[in-house]
Amino acid sequence: MGNLLYTIAVILVILWAIGFLGYNLGGLIHILIVIALIAVIFRIIQGRKIL
């Protein structure tokens, strides 16, 4: 489950970066980055390695 959360977080960060640099999707991009950060923080709280 932790691997899946980390994968989703990485994908969301990449999508956010693409959207930030290439497209203007408004608040959707910022929602994606918030979800990615929550997934990473959740992983850190569980005490597992990030990478």
N, CA, C and O atoms as a Maestro MAE file, in Angstrom:
{
 s_m_m2io_version
 :::
 2.0.0
}

f_m_ct {
 s_m_title
 :::
 protein
 m_atom[204] {
  # First column is atom index #
  i_m_mmod_type
  r_m_x_coord
  r_m_y_coord
  r_m_z_coord
  i_m_residue_number
  s_m_chain_name
  s_m_pdb_residue_name
  s_m_pdb_atom_name
  i_m_atomic_number
  :::
  1 25 0.823 -1.192 0.000 1 A "MET " " N  " 7
  2 3 0.000 0.000 0.000 1 A "MET " " CA " 6
  3 2 0.867 1.255 0.000 1 A "MET " " C  " 6
  4 15 0.549 2.232 -0.680 1 A "MET " " O  " 8
  5 25 1.953 1.231 0.757 2 A "GLY " " N  " 7
  6 3 2.838 2.383 0.822 2 A "GLY " " CA " 6
  7 2 3.489 2.687 -0.515 2 A "GLY " " C  " 6
  8 15 3.649 3.848 -0.889 2 A "GLY " " O  " 8
  9 25 3.865 1.628 -1.240 3 A "ASN " " N  " 7
  10 3 4.451 1.822 -2.556 3 A "ASN " " CA " 6
  11 2 3.465 2.482 -3.504 3 A "ASN " " C  " 6
  12 15 3.840 3.336 -4.308 3 A "ASN " " O  " 8
  13 25 2.229 2.092 -3.410 4 A "LEU " " N  " 7
  14 3 1.196 2.664 -4.259 4 A "LEU " " CA " 6
  15 2 1.008 4.147 -3.952 4 A "LEU " " C  " 6
  16 15 0.879 4.955 -4.872 4 A "LEU " " O  " 8
  17 25 0.992 4.509 -2.684 5 A "LEU " " N  " 7
  18 3 0.838 5.916 -2.300 5 A "LEU " " CA " 6
  19 2 2.010 6.750 -2.813 5 A "LEU " " C  " 6
  20 15 1.818 7.864 -3.300 5 A "LEU " " O  " 8
  21 25 3.210 6.213 -2.703 6 A "TYR " " N  " 7
  22 3 4.377 6.941 -3.172 6 A "TYR " " CA " 6
  23 2 4.338 7.109 -4.689 6 A "TYR " " C  " 6
  24 15 4.672 8.176 -5.205 6 A "TYR " " O  " 8
  25 25 3.934 6.064 -5.399 7 A "THR " " N  " 7
  26 3 3.828 6.138 -6.855 7 A "THR " " CA " 6
  27 2 2.816 7.193 -7.266 7 A "THR " " C  " 6
  28 15 3.073 7.984 -8.174 7 A "THR " " O  " 8
  29 25 1.670 7.210 -6.605 8 A "ILE " " N  " 7
  30 3 0.641 8.202 -6.900 8 A "ILE " " CA " 6
  31 2 1.165 9.608 -6.612 8 A "ILE " " C  " 6
  32 15 0.914 10.536 -7.381 8 A "ILE " " O  " 8
  33 25 1.890 9.764 -5.512 9 A "ALA " " N  " 7
  34 3 2.445 11.076 -5.168 9 A "ALA " " CA " 6
  35 2 3.418 11.550 -6.241 9 A "ALA " " C  " 6
  36 15 3.379 12.715 -6.639 9 A "ALA " " O  " 8
  37 25 4.281 10.673 -6.708 10 A "VAL " " N  " 7
  38 3 5.254 11.036 -7.741 10 A "VAL " " CA " 6
  39 2 4.544 11.413 -9.029 10 A "VAL " " C  " 6
  40 15 4.901 12.404 -9.667 10 A "VAL " " O  " 8
  41 25 3.549 10.641 -9.414 11 A "ILE " " N  " 7
  42 3 2.788 10.940 -10.633 11 A "ILE " " CA " 6
  43 2 2.100 12.289 -10.513 11 A "ILE " " C  " 6
  44 15 2.102 13.075 -11.460 11 A "ILE " " O  " 8
  45 25 1.509 12.565 -9.352 12 A "LEU " " N  " 7
  46 3 0.823 13.839 -9.165 12 A "LEU " " CA " 6
  47 2 1.792 15.018 -9.197 12 A "LEU " " C  " 6
  48 15 1.464 16.080 -9.725 12 A "LEU " " O  " 8
  49 25 2.970 14.832 -8.638 13 A "VAL " " N  " 7
  50 3 3.968 15.912 -8.684 13 A "VAL " " CA " 6
  51 2 4.398 16.165 -10.122 13 A "VAL " " C  " 6
  52 15 4.550 17.318 -10.524 13 A "VAL " " O  " 8
  53 25 4.595 15.114 -10.897 14 A "ILE " " N  " 7
  54 3 4.974 15.266 -12.302 14 A "ILE " " CA " 6
  55 2 3.858 15.962 -13.078 14 A "ILE " " C  " 6
  56 15 4.120 16.871 -13.866 14 A "ILE " " O  " 8
  57 25 2.619 15.538 -12.857 15 A "LEU " " N  " 7
  58 3 1.488 16.191 -13.520 15 A "LEU " " CA " 6
  59 2 1.387 17.657 -13.130 15 A "LEU " " C  " 6
  60 15 1.089 18.508 -13.968 15 A "LEU " " O  " 8
  61 25 1.637 17.952 -11.855 16 A "TRP " " N  " 7
  62 3 1.601 19.330 -11.397 16 A "TRP " " CA " 6
  63 2 2.675 20.155 -12.103 16 A "TRP " " C  " 6
  64 15 2.409 21.271 -12.549 16 A "TRP " " O  " 8
  65 25 3.883 19.611 -12.203 17 A "ALA " " N  " 7
  66 3 4.979 20.328 -12.851 17 A "ALA " " CA " 6
  67 2 4.662 20.583 -14.324 17 A "ALA " " C  " 6
  68 15 4.913 21.676 -14.833 17 A "ALA " " O  " 8
  69 25 4.116 19.585 -15.007 18 A "ILE " " N  " 7
  70 3 3.741 19.754 -16.414 18 A "ILE " " CA " 6
  71 2 2.666 20.824 -16.539 18 A "ILE " " C  " 6
  72 15 2.746 21.702 -17.398 18 A "ILE " " O  " 8
  73 25 1.670 20.744 -15.684 19 A "GLY " " N  " 7
  74 3 0.597 21.730 -15.715 19 A "GLY " " CA " 6
  75 2 1.078 23.120 -15.362 19 A "GLY " " C  " 6
  76 15 0.627 24.104 -15.948 19 A "GLY " " O  " 8
  77 25 1.989 23.208 -14.408 20 A "PHE " " N  " 7
  78 3 2.503 24.507 -13.981 20 A "PHE " " CA " 6
  79 2 3.310 25.154 -15.092 20 A "PHE " " C  " 6
  80 15 3.236 26.365 -15.296 20 A "PHE " " O  " 8
  81 25 4.082 24.348 -15.810 21 A "LEU " " N  " 7
  82 3 4.947 24.874 -16.857 21 A "LEU " " CA " 6
  83 2 4.246 25.010 -18.209 21 A "LEU " " C  " 6
  84 15 4.521 25.949 -18.956 21 A "LEU " " O  " 8
  85 25 3.357 24.097 -18.521 22 A "GLY " " N  " 7
  86 3 2.801 24.054 -19.866 22 A "GLY " " CA " 6
  87 2 1.363 24.496 -20.020 22 A "GLY " " C  " 6
  88 15 1.016 25.093 -21.039 22 A "GLY " " O  " 8
  89 25 0.538 24.230 -19.069 23 A "TYR " " N  " 7
  90 3 -0.887 24.483 -19.200 23 A "TYR " " CA " 6
  91 2 -1.384 25.286 -18.007 23 A "TYR " " C  " 6
  92 15 -0.782 25.282 -16.933 23 A "TYR " " O  " 8
  93 25 -2.492 25.970 -18.226 24 A "ASN " " N  " 7
  94 3 -3.075 26.735 -17.132 24 A "ASN " " CA " 6
  95 2 -4.429 26.114 -16.788 24 A "ASN " " C  " 6
  96 15 -5.456 26.463 -17.371 24 A "ASN " " O  " 8
  97 25 -4.406 25.187 -15.827 25 A "LEU " " N  " 7
  98 3 -5.627 24.492 -15.437 25 A "LEU " " CA " 6
  99 2 -6.242 25.059 -14.168 25 A "LEU " " C  " 6
  100 15 -7.182 24.489 -13.614 25 A "LEU " " O  " 8
  101 25 -5.712 26.173 -13.716 26 A "GLY " " N  " 7
  102 3 -6.278 26.824 -12.540 26 A "GLY " " CA " 6
  103 2 -6.039 26.033 -11.268 26 A "GLY " " C  " 6
  104 15 -4.933 25.547 -11.032 26 A "GLY " " O  " 8
  105 25 -7.077 25.904 -10.444 27 A "GLY " " N  " 7
  106 3 -6.957 25.277 -9.130 27 A "GLY " " CA " 6
  107 2 -6.729 23.782 -9.177 27 A "GLY " " C  " 6
  108 15 -6.276 23.211 -8.185 27 A "GLY " " O  " 8
  109 25 -7.022 23.125 -10.283 28 A "LEU " " N  " 7
  110 3 -6.867 21.668 -10.367 28 A "LEU " " CA " 6
  111 2 -5.426 21.238 -10.113 28 A "LEU " " C  " 6
  112 15 -5.182 20.256 -9.413 28 A "LEU " " O  " 8
  113 25 -4.488 21.962 -10.672 29 A "ILE " " N  " 7
  114 3 -3.078 21.625 -10.504 29 A "ILE " " CA " 6
  115 2 -2.677 21.731 -9.040 29 A "ILE " " C  " 6
  116 15 -1.929 20.894 -8.534 29 A "ILE " " O  " 8
  117 25 -3.171 22.756 -8.361 30 A "HIS " " N  " 7
  118 3 -2.812 22.935 -6.964 30 A "HIS " " CA " 6
  119 2 -3.453 21.867 -6.079 30 A "HIS " " C  " 6
  120 15 -2.881 21.477 -5.062 30 A "HIS " " O  " 8
  121 25 -4.611 21.405 -6.455 31 A "ILE " " N  " 7
  122 3 -5.242 20.302 -5.730 31 A "ILE " " CA " 6
  123 2 -4.397 19.041 -5.883 31 A "ILE " " C  " 6
  124 15 -4.230 18.287 -4.925 31 A "ILE " " O  " 8
  125 25 -3.867 18.812 -7.071 32 A "LEU " " N  " 7
  126 3 -3.018 17.643 -7.305 32 A "LEU " " CA " 6
  127 2 -1.762 17.687 -6.443 32 A "LEU " " C  " 6
  128 15 -1.369 16.670 -5.871 32 A "LEU " " O  " 8
  129 25 -1.131 18.847 -6.343 33 A "ILE " " N  " 7
  130 3 0.095 18.926 -5.541 33 A "ILE " " CA " 6
  131 2 -0.212 18.757 -4.058 33 A "ILE " " C  " 6
  132 15 0.588 18.175 -3.325 33 A "ILE " " O  " 8
  133 25 -1.342 19.250 -3.614 34 A "VAL " " N  " 7
  134 3 -1.724 19.073 -2.213 34 A "VAL " " CA " 6
  135 2 -1.949 17.597 -1.912 34 A "VAL " " C  " 6
  136 15 -1.522 17.110 -0.864 34 A "VAL " " O  " 8
  137 25 -2.604 16.886 -2.803 35 A "ILE " " N  " 7
  138 3 -2.834 15.452 -2.616 35 A "ILE " " CA " 6
  139 2 -1.500 14.710 -2.597 35 A "ILE " " C  " 6
  140 15 -1.305 13.808 -1.783 35 A "ILE " " O  " 8
  141 25 -0.582 15.083 -3.489 36 A "ALA " " N  " 7
  142 3 0.737 14.435 -3.513 36 A "ALA " " CA " 6
  143 2 1.493 14.685 -2.214 36 A "ALA " " C  " 6
  144 15 2.106 13.765 -1.673 36 A "ALA " " O  " 8
  145 25 1.458 15.902 -1.710 37 A "LEU " " N  " 7
  146 3 2.142 16.218 -0.460 37 A "LEU " " CA " 6
  147 2 1.532 15.461 0.711 37 A "LEU " " C  " 6
  148 15 2.255 14.993 1.591 37 A "LEU " " O  " 8
  149 25 0.218 15.339 0.730 38 A "ILE " " N  " 7
  150 3 -0.448 14.582 1.796 38 A "ILE " " CA " 6
  151 2 0.001 13.123 1.767 38 A "ILE " " C  " 6
  152 15 0.233 12.524 2.817 38 A "ILE " " O  " 8
  153 25 0.125 12.548 0.565 39 A "ALA " " N  " 7
  154 3 0.562 11.153 0.446 39 A "ALA " " CA " 6
  155 2 1.988 10.982 0.961 39 A "ALA " " C  " 6
  156 15 2.287 9.993 1.630 39 A "ALA " " O  " 8
  157 25 2.869 11.933 0.657 40 A "VAL " " N  " 7
  158 3 4.253 11.853 1.121 40 A "VAL " " CA " 6
  159 2 4.314 12.021 2.633 40 A "VAL " " C  " 6
  160 15 5.026 11.277 3.307 40 A "VAL " " O  " 8
  161 25 3.583 12.980 3.170 41 A "ILE " " N  " 7
  162 3 3.560 13.200 4.623 41 A "ILE " " CA " 6
  163 2 3.013 11.965 5.338 41 A "ILE " " C  " 6
  164 15 3.543 11.560 6.373 41 A "ILE " " O  " 8
  165 25 1.965 11.373 4.794 42 A "PHE " " N  " 7
  166 3 1.399 10.157 5.367 42 A "PHE " " CA " 6
  167 2 2.450 9.055 5.422 42 A "PHE " " C  " 6
  168 15 2.531 8.308 6.397 42 A "PHE " " O  " 8
  169 25 3.244 8.963 4.377 43 A "ARG " " N  " 7
  170 3 4.297 7.948 4.321 43 A "ARG " " CA " 6
  171 2 5.372 8.212 5.368 43 A "ARG " " C  " 6
  172 15 5.872 7.281 5.998 43 A "ARG " " O  " 8
  173 25 5.730 9.493 5.555 44 A "ILE " " N  " 7
  174 3 6.740 9.852 6.552 44 A "ILE " " CA " 6
  175 2 6.222 9.537 7.956 44 A "ILE " " C  " 6
  176 15 6.967 9.032 8.796 44 A "ILE " " O  " 8
  177 25 4.953 9.834 8.205 45 A "ILE " " N  " 7
  178 3 4.363 9.572 9.521 45 A "ILE " " CA " 6
  179 2 4.380 8.077 9.829 45 A "ILE " " C  " 6
  180 15 4.541 7.684 10.985 45 A "ILE " " O  " 8
  181 25 4.216 7.254 8.818 46 A "GLN " " N  " 7
  182 3 4.232 5.813 9.027 46 A "GLN " " CA " 6
  183 2 5.632 5.311 9.366 46 A "GLN " " C  " 6
  184 15 5.788 4.175 9.812 46 A "GLN " " O  " 8
  185 25 6.652 6.144 9.160 47 A "GLY " " N  " 7
  186 3 8.010 5.777 9.501 47 A "GLY " " CA " 6
  187 2 8.745 4.996 8.433 47 A "GLY " " C  " 6
  188 15 9.751 4.348 8.721 47 A "GLY " " O  " 8
  189 25 8.269 5.046 7.230 48 A "ARG " " N  " 7
  190 3 8.940 4.327 6.153 48 A "ARG " " CA " 6
  191 2 9.830 5.292 5.383 48 A "ARG " " C  " 6
  192 15 9.671 6.510 5.462 48 A "ARG " " O  " 8
  193 25 10.777 4.718 4.629 49 A "LYS " " N  " 7
  194 3 11.653 5.540 3.810 49 A "LYS " " CA " 6
  195 2 10.850 6.142 2.666 49 A "LYS " " C  " 6
  196 15 9.902 5.536 2.167 49 A "LYS " " O  " 8
  197 25 11.246 7.350 2.257 50 A "ILE " " N  " 7
  198 3 10.553 8.009 1.150 50 A "ILE " " CA " 6
  199 2 10.998 7.416 -0.185 50 A "ILE " " C  " 6
  200 15 10.170 7.172 -1.063 50 A "ILE " " O  " 8
  201 25 12.283 7.187 -0.341 51 A "LEU " " N  " 7
  202 3 12.776 6.667 -1.619 51 A "LEU " " CA " 6
  203 2 12.950 5.179 -1.568 51 A "LEU " " C  " 6
  204 15 13.359 4.572 -2.558 51 A "LEU " " O  " 8
  :::
 }
 m_bond[203] {
  # First column is bond index #
  i_m_from
  i_m_to
  i_m_order
  :::
  1 1 2 1
  2 2 3 1
  3 3 4 2
  4 3 5 1
  5 5 6 1
  6 6 7 1
  7 7 8 2
  8 7 9 1
  9 9 10 1
  10 10 11 1
  11 11 12 2
  12 11 13 1
  13 13 14 1
  14 14 15 1
  15 15 16 2
  16 15 17 1
  17 17 18 1
  18 18 19 1
  19 19 20 2
  20 19 21 1
  21 21 22 1
  22 22 23 1
  23 23 24 2
  24 23 25 1
  25 25 26 1
  26 26 27 1
  27 27 28 2
  28 27 29 1
  29 29 30 1
  30 30 31 1
  31 31 32 2
  32 31 33 1
  33 33 34 1
  34 34 35 1
  35 35 36 2
  36 35 37 1
  37 37 38 1
  38 38 39 1
  39 39 40 2
  40 39 41 1
  41 41 42 1
  42 42 43 1
  43 43 44 2
  44 43 45 1
  45 45 46 1
  46 46 47 1
  47 47 48 2
  48 47 49 1
  49 49 50 1
  50 50 51 1
  51 51 52 2
  52 51 53 1
  53 53 54 1
  54 54 55 1
  55 55 56 2
  56 55 57 1
  57 57 58 1
  58 58 59 1
  59 59 60 2
  60 59 61 1
  61 61 62 1
  62 62 63 1
  63 63 64 2
  64 63 65 1
  65 65 66 1
  66 66 67 1
  67 67 68 2
  68 67 69 1
  69 69 70 1
  70 70 71 1
  71 71 72 2
  72 71 73 1
  73 73 74 1
  74 74 75 1
  75 75 76 2
  76 75 77 1
  77 77 78 1
  78 78 79 1
  79 79 80 2
  80 79 81 1
  81 81 82 1
  82 82 83 1
  83 83 84 2
  84 83 85 1
  85 85 86 1
  86 86 87 1
  87 87 88 2
  88 87 89 1
  89 89 90 1
  90 90 91 1
  91 91 92 2
  92 91 93 1
  93 93 94 1
  94 94 95 1
  95 95 96 2
  96 95 97 1
  97 97 98 1
  98 98 99 1
  99 99 100 2
  100 99 101 1
  101 101 102 1
  102 102 103 1
  103 103 104 2
  104 103 105 1
  105 105 106 1
  106 106 107 1
  107 107 108 2
  108 107 109 1
  109 109 110 1
  110 110 111 1
  111 111 112 2
  112 111 113 1
  113 113 114 1
  114 114 115 1
  115 115 116 2
  116 115 117 1
  117 117 118 1
  118 118 119 1
  119 119 120 2
  120 119 121 1
  121 121 122 1
  122 122 123 1
  123 123 124 2
  124 123 125 1
  125 125 126 1
  126 126 127 1
  127 127 128 2
  128 127 129 1
  129 129 130 1
  130 130 131 1
  131 131 132 2
  132 131 133 1
  133 133 134 1
  134 134 135 1
  135 135 136 2
  136 135 137 1
  137 137 138 1
  138 138 139 1
  139 139 140 2
  140 139 141 1
  141 141 142 1
  142 142 143 1
  143 143 144 2
  144 143 145 1
  145 145 146 1
  146 146 147 1
  147 147 148 2
  148 147 149 1
  149 149 150 1
  150 150 151 1
  151 151 152 2
  152 151 153 1
  153 153 154 1
  154 154 155 1
  155 155 156 2
  156 155 157 1
  157 157 158 1
  158 158 159 1
  159 159 160 2
  160 159 161 1
  161 161 162 1
  162 162 163 1
  163 163 164 2
  164 163 165 1
  165 165 166 1
  166 166 167 1
  167 167 168 2
  168 167 169 1
  169 169 170 1
  170 170 171 1
  171 171 172 2
  172 171 173 1
  173 173 174 1
  174 174 175 1
  175 175 176 2
  176 175 177 1
  177 177 178 1
  178 178 179 1
  179 179 180 2
  180 179 181 1
  181 181 182 1
  182 182 183 1
  183 183 184 2
  184 183 185 1
  185 185 186 1
  186 186 187 1
  187 187 188 2
  188 187 189 1
  189 189 190 1
  190 190 191 1
  191 191 192 2
  192 191 193 1
  193 193 194 1
  194 194 195 1
  195 195 196 2
  196 195 197 1
  197 197 198 1
  198 198 199 1
  199 199 200 2
  200 199 201 1
  201 201 202 1
  202 202 203 1
  203 203 204 2
  :::
 }
}
